[in-house]
């Protein structure tokens, strides 16, 4: 092997090793928790949880299949419903220019479809 091939092999091996290392899962035992976080007051009155979805009308920017679940096979002589029900991930471009991501199973939408995001995070046709 010439020296250039050896160098490329070492560089590629180092790159693969770096990709294979696990990602850190937060502060390690040796690092104290950040002091800038306010203490939690257990006696405080809990407020209503804020919805992470902003209701409104938007357009599907992207649609990705996350998983397919097969329907059970039909009995002999019977008929089955749809073969699969997909869980989809959608990215919406809202009327105000922001984007939202939502995952749902059931009714399917195509890129470019106009949809309405409900307060509960479901997509419906307006």
N, C-alpha and C positions, 0 to 999 in steps of 0.2 A: 504494500500500500504506500502511496505517496503521502507526504505530510499534509497536503490539503485535504485529502479524504479523511485522514485521522482527525484533523481539526473539526471538520464538519460532523463527523460521527460523535465526537465529544460534545460539541455544541448542541446537537440534536438530543443526545442523551440527557444533558442538563435541562433542556427545555421540557422534555417529557417528565423528568423527575419533579420539576417545579409544578407542573400541572397536576401531578398525582398527589401532591401534598394536601392534607385536609385543610379546609379553611378554618380560621379561628372562630370560635363560638362565643365571642364576647370576652370580657376581662378574665384574665387567668387568676389563679390563686395568689400570685405574687403582686398583683396590681390592685390597690384599693379602689373601691367604688368612687365615682366622681362626686365631689362634695357640692356641686352646683345644683343637684336635684333637690327640690323641696321635700321635706319629710311628709309622709302620708299621715293625715289626721283621721284615725279610725272613728272618732266621734262626729265627724262632719256628716251633714246630711247628703246622701247620694243624689246626684242630679240624674235626669233622664239621659240614657245613653244617646250620644249623637250618631245619627245615621252616617255611614261612610259614603252613601250614595246621594247624589244631588238629583232630585227628580227633574224631568224636563224632556224635551224632544231633541233628538240627535240623529246622526247618520252612522251606519256601521262602516268603520274604517278597515277593520280586519276581523276575520273569523277563523279560529283554529280548533280542530278536533282534539280534545284532550283524552277521551276514552270512548270506547264503544262497548255496550253491554248487549249480549245476544239474548233474544227472546227464546223461551223454551220451545222445543220441537213440538209440532202438532201431533196429536194422536193419529193413529192409522185412519185414513179416510177423512180426517179433519183438515181445517185450514188454519194457518197461523196468521197473526197480524204482521206488522212491520218486522223485518228481520233484525234491525238494530235500533237502539235509541242512543244517540250521541250526547255526550257532555261537551259543550262548546265554550270556548273563551272568546269573548267579543271585546273589541276596542271601539268606543263610540266617540265621535266628534260632536260635542254639544253645540247648540245654537250660539252660546256665548264664547265659543272658540276653545274651551277647555276639553280635555279628554277624560274618559272614565273607562275602567276595565270591569267586566262582569263575567262570571262563569255561571252557566245554567244548562239544564237538560230540558227537553221538551220541544216547544216550537222552535224551528230553525229559521235563521235569517241569513240573507246573503249580503255581501259587500255592496254598499250603496243604498240598502234599504233604509227607509225612514222609520224610526222606532221611538217609543216613549219609555223612559226609565221611571219606574214607580219608586216610591219612597222606600219600599222593601228591597229594592235592587233587582226587580224582575223587568224583563223587556217585553213589551206588548206592542202591537200595531196600533198607531194612533187613529 
